[in-house]
């Protein structure tokens, strides 16, 4: 993979790791990928990272549904959930396809270049 593309992916993996919205499984996959850079495990770790991202990056309709649900209100509180639902509606209206949280945003950027990792 080209250096610029690799640097971009590494930067986004670090963003995923730093995101408070990142789940434990994705953090592990991201750490494993960074630890495997420049080793014979890099390709395998990249495949695992892609698989985890494909499982964890949420589509905009799913997050909109969650923010609008009793579960979302219970998790965030009614006011914050309503704010997040409105933001999700705006993102969707502007053509957004995935969740806008930091983990999903960086994760989708990686998935957009997943061929480089496979």
Rosetta constraint file for C-alpha pairs under 8 A:
AtomPair CA 1 CA 5 HARMONIC 6.64 0.50
AtomPair CA 1 CA 6 HARMONIC 6.32 0.50
AtomPair CA 1 CA 116 HARMONIC 5.94 0.50
AtomPair CA 2 CA 6 HARMONIC 6.15 0.50
AtomPair CA 3 CA 7 HARMONIC 5.96 0.50
AtomPair CA 4 CA 8 HARMONIC 6.14 0.50
AtomPair CA 5 CA 9 HARMONIC 6.24 0.50
AtomPair CA 5 CA 116 HARMONIC 7.99 0.50
AtomPair CA 6 CA 10 HARMONIC 6.11 0.50
AtomPair CA 7 CA 11 HARMONIC 6.08 0.50
AtomPair CA 8 CA 12 HARMONIC 6.25 0.50
AtomPair CA 9 CA 13 HARMONIC 6.08 0.50
AtomPair CA 9 CA 110 HARMONIC 5.86 0.50
AtomPair CA 9 CA 113 HARMONIC 7.80 0.50
AtomPair CA 10 CA 14 HARMONIC 6.24 0.50
AtomPair CA 10 CA 34 HARMONIC 7.32 0.50
AtomPair CA 11 CA 15 HARMONIC 6.34 0.50
AtomPair CA 12 CA 16 HARMONIC 6.21 0.50
AtomPair CA 12 CA 106 HARMONIC 5.26 0.50
AtomPair CA 12 CA 107 HARMONIC 7.08 0.50
AtomPair CA 12 CA 109 HARMONIC 7.11 0.50
AtomPair CA 12 CA 110 HARMONIC 6.53 0.50
AtomPair CA 13 CA 17 HARMONIC 6.33 0.50
AtomPair CA 13 CA 30 HARMONIC 5.92 0.50
AtomPair CA 13 CA 34 HARMONIC 7.78 0.50
AtomPair CA 13 CA 106 HARMONIC 7.19 0.50
AtomPair CA 13 CA 107 HARMONIC 7.42 0.50
AtomPair CA 13 CA 110 HARMONIC 7.49 0.50
AtomPair CA 14 CA 18 HARMONIC 6.22 0.50
AtomPair CA 14 CA 30 HARMONIC 7.59 0.50
AtomPair CA 15 CA 19 HARMONIC 6.12 0.50
AtomPair CA 15 CA 102 HARMONIC 7.38 0.50
AtomPair CA 15 CA 103 HARMONIC 7.08 0.50
AtomPair CA 15 CA 106 HARMONIC 6.24 0.50
AtomPair CA 16 CA 22 HARMONIC 6.46 0.50
AtomPair CA 16 CA 27 HARMONIC 7.32 0.50
AtomPair CA 16 CA 30 HARMONIC 7.34 0.50
AtomPair CA 16 CA 102 HARMONIC 6.91 0.50
AtomPair CA 16 CA 103 HARMONIC 4.69 0.50
AtomPair CA 16 CA 104 HARMONIC 7.68 0.50
AtomPair CA 16 CA 106 HARMONIC 5.81 0.50
AtomPair CA 16 CA 107 HARMONIC 6.41 0.50
AtomPair CA 17 CA 22 HARMONIC 6.76 0.50
AtomPair CA 17 CA 26 HARMONIC 7.96 0.50
AtomPair CA 17 CA 27 HARMONIC 5.46 0.50
AtomPair CA 17 CA 30 HARMONIC 6.49 0.50
AtomPair CA 17 CA 31 HARMONIC 7.45 0.50
AtomPair CA 17 CA 103 HARMONIC 7.65 0.50
AtomPair CA 18 CA 22 HARMONIC 7.80 0.50
AtomPair CA 19 CA 102 HARMONIC 5.52 0.50
AtomPair CA 19 CA 103 HARMONIC 5.26 0.50
AtomPair CA 20 CA 102 HARMONIC 7.76 0.50
AtomPair CA 20 CA 103 HARMONIC 7.60 0.50
AtomPair CA 21 CA 101 HARMONIC 6.75 0.50
AtomPair CA 21 CA 102 HARMONIC 6.83 0.50
AtomPair CA 21 CA 103 HARMONIC 5.81 0.50
AtomPair CA 22 CA 26 HARMONIC 6.47 0.50
AtomPair CA 22 CA 27 HARMONIC 6.46 0.50
AtomPair CA 22 CA 103 HARMONIC 5.27 0.50
AtomPair CA 22 CA 104 HARMONIC 7.99 0.50
AtomPair CA 23 CA 27 HARMONIC 6.26 0.50
AtomPair CA 24 CA 28 HARMONIC 6.20 0.50
AtomPair CA 25 CA 29 HARMONIC 6.34 0.50
AtomPair CA 25 CA 52 HARMONIC 7.48 0.50
AtomPair CA 26 CA 30 HARMONIC 6.05 0.50
AtomPair CA 26 CA 49 HARMONIC 7.46 0.50
AtomPair CA 26 CA 52 HARMONIC 6.06 0.50
AtomPair CA 26 CA 53 HARMONIC 6.97 0.50
AtomPair CA 26 CA 56 HARMONIC 7.42 0.50
AtomPair CA 27 CA 31 HARMONIC 6.06 0.50
AtomPair CA 28 CA 32 HARMONIC 6.02 0.50
AtomPair CA 29 CA 33 HARMONIC 6.16 0.50
AtomPair CA 29 CA 45 HARMONIC 7.32 0.50
AtomPair CA 29 CA 48 HARMONIC 6.61 0.50
AtomPair CA 29 CA 49 HARMONIC 5.14 0.50
AtomPair CA 29 CA 52 HARMONIC 6.98 0.50
AtomPair CA 30 CA 34 HARMONIC 6.33 0.50
AtomPair CA 30 CA 49 HARMONIC 6.26 0.50
AtomPair CA 31 CA 35 HARMONIC 6.05 0.50
AtomPair CA 32 CA 36 HARMONIC 6.05 0.50
AtomPair CA 32 CA 45 HARMONIC 6.30 0.50
AtomPair CA 33 CA 37 HARMONIC 6.41 0.50
AtomPair CA 33 CA 42 HARMONIC 6.46 0.50
AtomPair CA 33 CA 45 HARMONIC 4.90 0.50
AtomPair CA 33 CA 46 HARMONIC 5.94 0.50
AtomPair CA 33 CA 49 HARMONIC 6.82 0.50
AtomPair CA 36 CA 40 HARMONIC 7.48 0.50
AtomPair CA 36 CA 41 HARMONIC 5.38 0.50
AtomPair CA 36 CA 42 HARMONIC 4.68 0.50
AtomPair CA 36 CA 45 HARMONIC 6.57 0.50
AtomPair CA 37 CA 41 HARMONIC 7.58 0.50
AtomPair CA 37 CA 42 HARMONIC 5.20 0.50
AtomPair CA 38 CA 42 HARMONIC 6.47 0.50
AtomPair CA 41 CA 45 HARMONIC 6.05 0.50
AtomPair CA 42 CA 46 HARMONIC 6.02 0.50
AtomPair CA 43 CA 47 HARMONIC 6.30 0.50
AtomPair CA 43 CA 117 HARMONIC 6.43 0.50
AtomPair CA 43 CA 118 HARMONIC 6.59 0.50
AtomPair CA 44 CA 48 HARMONIC 6.31 0.50
AtomPair CA 45 CA 49 HARMONIC 6.09 0.50
AtomPair CA 46 CA 50 HARMONIC 6.20 0.50
AtomPair CA 46 CA 117 HARMONIC 4.99 0.50
AtomPair CA 46 CA 118 HARMONIC 6.48 0.50
AtomPair CA 47 CA 51 HARMONIC 6.23 0.50
AtomPair CA 47 CA 117 HARMONIC 6.28 0.50
AtomPair CA 47 CA 118 HARMONIC 5.49 0.50
AtomPair CA 48 CA 52 HARMONIC 6.20 0.50
AtomPair CA 49 CA 53 HARMONIC 6.08 0.50
AtomPair CA 50 CA 54 HARMONIC 6.06 0.50
AtomPair CA 50 CA 110 HARMONIC 7.96 0.50
AtomPair CA 50 CA 111 HARMONIC 6.67 0.50
AtomPair CA 50 CA 114 HARMONIC 6.58 0.50
AtomPair CA 50 CA 117 HARMONIC 7.51 0.50
AtomPair CA 51 CA 55 HARMONIC 6.39 0.50
AtomPair CA 52 CA 56 HARMONIC 6.09 0.50
AtomPair CA 53 CA 57 HARMONIC 5.57 0.50
AtomPair CA 53 CA 107 HARMONIC 6.11 0.50
AtomPair CA 53 CA 108 HARMONIC 7.72 0.50
AtomPair CA 53 CA 111 HARMONIC 7.18 0.50
AtomPair CA 54 CA 111 HARMONIC 7.54 0.50
AtomPair CA 56 CA 104 HARMONIC 7.67 0.50
AtomPair CA 57 CA 98 HARMONIC 7.13 0.50
AtomPair CA 57 CA 99 HARMONIC 7.11 0.50
AtomPair CA 57 CA 103 HARMONIC 7.75 0.50
AtomPair CA 57 CA 104 HARMONIC 4.94 0.50
AtomPair CA 57 CA 107 HARMONIC 6.43 0.50
AtomPair CA 57 CA 108 HARMONIC 6.71 0.50
AtomPair CA 58 CA 62 HARMONIC 6.48 0.50
AtomPair CA 58 CA 63 HARMONIC 6.77 0.50
AtomPair CA 58 CA 98 HARMONIC 5.71 0.50
AtomPair CA 58 CA 99 HARMONIC 5.43 0.50
AtomPair CA 58 CA 104 HARMONIC 6.73 0.50
AtomPair CA 59 CA 63 HARMONIC 6.68 0.50
AtomPair CA 59 CA 97 HARMONIC 5.79 0.50
AtomPair CA 59 CA 98 HARMONIC 4.06 0.50
AtomPair CA 59 CA 99 HARMONIC 5.58 0.50
AtomPair CA 60 CA 64 HARMONIC 6.02 0.50
AtomPair CA 60 CA 88 HARMONIC 6.69 0.50
AtomPair CA 60 CA 91 HARMONIC 7.87 0.50
AtomPair CA 60 CA 92 HARMONIC 6.53 0.50
AtomPair CA 60 CA 96 HARMONIC 7.00 0.50
AtomPair CA 60 CA 97 HARMONIC 5.30 0.50
AtomPair CA 60 CA 98 HARMONIC 4.44 0.50
AtomPair CA 60 CA 99 HARMONIC 4.92 0.50
AtomPair CA 60 CA 100 HARMONIC 7.87 0.50
AtomPair CA 61 CA 65 HARMONIC 6.06 0.50
AtomPair CA 61 CA 97 HARMONIC 7.98 0.50
AtomPair CA 61 CA 98 HARMONIC 7.96 0.50
AtomPair CA 62 CA 66 HARMONIC 6.20 0.50
AtomPair CA 63 CA 67 HARMONIC 6.06 0.50
AtomPair CA 63 CA 85 HARMONIC 7.94 0.50
AtomPair CA 63 CA 88 HARMONIC 7.22 0.50
AtomPair CA 63 CA 99 HARMONIC 6.27 0.50
AtomPair CA 64 CA 68 HARMONIC 6.17 0.50
AtomPair CA 64 CA 84 HARMONIC 7.94 0.50
AtomPair CA 64 CA 85 HARMONIC 5.46 0.50
AtomPair CA 64 CA 88 HARMONIC 5.56 0.50
AtomPair CA 64 CA 89 HARMONIC 6.96 0.50
AtomPair CA 65 CA 69 HARMONIC 6.12 0.50
AtomPair CA 65 CA 85 HARMONIC 7.97 0.50
AtomPair CA 66 CA 71 HARMONIC 6.78 0.50
AtomPair CA 66 CA 72 HARMONIC 5.16 0.50
AtomPair CA 67 CA 71 HARMONIC 7.79 0.50
AtomPair CA 67 CA 72 HARMONIC 4.59 0.50
AtomPair CA 67 CA 73 HARMONIC 6.68 0.50
AtomPair CA 67 CA 81 HARMONIC 5.06 0.50
AtomPair CA 67 CA 82 HARMONIC 6.78 0.50
AtomPair CA 67 CA 84 HARMONIC 6.23 0.50
AtomPair CA 67 CA 85 HARMONIC 5.09 0.50
AtomPair CA 68 CA 72 HARMONIC 6.33 0.50
AtomPair CA 68 CA 73 HARMONIC 7.18 0.50
AtomPair CA 68 CA 81 HARMONIC 6.78 0.50
AtomPair CA 68 CA 82 HARMONIC 6.83 0.50
AtomPair CA 68 CA 85 HARMONIC 5.98 0.50
AtomPair CA 69 CA 73 HARMONIC 6.29 0.50
AtomPair CA 70 CA 74 HARMONIC 5.96 0.50
AtomPair CA 71 CA 75 HARMONIC 6.10 0.50
AtomPair CA 72 CA 76 HARMONIC 5.95 0.50
AtomPair CA 72 CA 77 HARMONIC 7.47 0.50
AtomPair CA 72 CA 81 HARMONIC 6.03 0.50
AtomPair CA 73 CA 77 HARMONIC 4.66 0.50
AtomPair CA 73 CA 78 HARMONIC 4.62 0.50
AtomPair CA 73 CA 79 HARMONIC 7.82 0.50
AtomPair CA 73 CA 80 HARMONIC 7.70 0.50
AtomPair CA 73 CA 81 HARMONIC 5.30 0.50
AtomPair CA 73 CA 82 HARMONIC 7.80 0.50
AtomPair CA 74 CA 78 HARMONIC 7.20 0.50
AtomPair CA 76 CA 80 HARMONIC 5.67 0.50
AtomPair CA 76 CA 81 HARMONIC 5.45 0.50
AtomPair CA 77 CA 81 HARMONIC 5.97 0.50
AtomPair CA 78 CA 82 HARMONIC 6.11 0.50
AtomPair CA 79 CA 83 HARMONIC 6.33 0.50
AtomPair CA 80 CA 84 HARMONIC 6.11 0.50
AtomPair CA 81 CA 85 HARMONIC 6.03 0.50
AtomPair CA 82 CA 86 HARMONIC 6.22 0.50
AtomPair CA 83 CA 87 HARMONIC 6.26 0.50
AtomPair CA 84 CA 88 HARMONIC 6.07 0.50
AtomPair CA 85 CA 89 HARMONIC 6.20 0.50
AtomPair CA 86 CA 90 HARMONIC 6.26 0.50
AtomPair CA 87 CA 91 HARMONIC 6.15 0.50
AtomPair CA 88 CA 92 HARMONIC 6.09 0.50
AtomPair CA 88 CA 99 HARMONIC 7.59 0.50
AtomPair CA 88 CA 100 HARMONIC 7.60 0.50
AtomPair CA 89 CA 93 HARMONIC 6.05 0.50
AtomPair CA 90 CA 94 HARMONIC 6.19 0.50
AtomPair CA 91 CA 95 HARMONIC 6.49 0.50
AtomPair CA 91 CA 96 HARMONIC 5.06 0.50
AtomPair CA 91 CA 97 HARMONIC 7.96 0.50
AtomPair CA 91 CA 100 HARMONIC 7.63 0.50
AtomPair CA 92 CA 96 HARMONIC 4.71 0.50
AtomPair CA 92 CA 97 HARMONIC 6.48 0.50
AtomPair CA 98 CA 104 HARMONIC 7.08 0.50
AtomPair CA 98 CA 105 HARMONIC 7.39 0.50
AtomPair CA 98 CA 108 HARMONIC 7.52 0.50
AtomPair CA 99 CA 104 HARMONIC 5.71 0.50
AtomPair CA 99 CA 105 HARMONIC 6.74 0.50
AtomPair CA 100 CA 104 HARMONIC 6.25 0.50
AtomPair CA 100 CA 105 HARMONIC 5.53 0.50
AtomPair CA 101 CA 105 HARMONIC 5.98 0.50
AtomPair CA 102 CA 106 HARMONIC 6.09 0.50
AtomPair CA 103 CA 107 HARMONIC 5.82 0.50
AtomPair CA 104 CA 108 HARMONIC 5.86 0.50
AtomPair CA 105 CA 109 HARMONIC 6.42 0.50
AtomPair CA 106 CA 110 HARMONIC 6.44 0.50
AtomPair CA 107 CA 111 HARMONIC 6.23 0.50
AtomPair CA 108 CA 112 HARMONIC 6.06 0.50
AtomPair CA 109 CA 113 HARMONIC 6.89 0.50
AtomPair CA 110 CA 114 HARMONIC 6.07 0.50
AtomPair CA 113 CA 117 HARMONIC 7.53 0.50
AtomPair CA 114 CA 118 HARMONIC 6.42 0.50
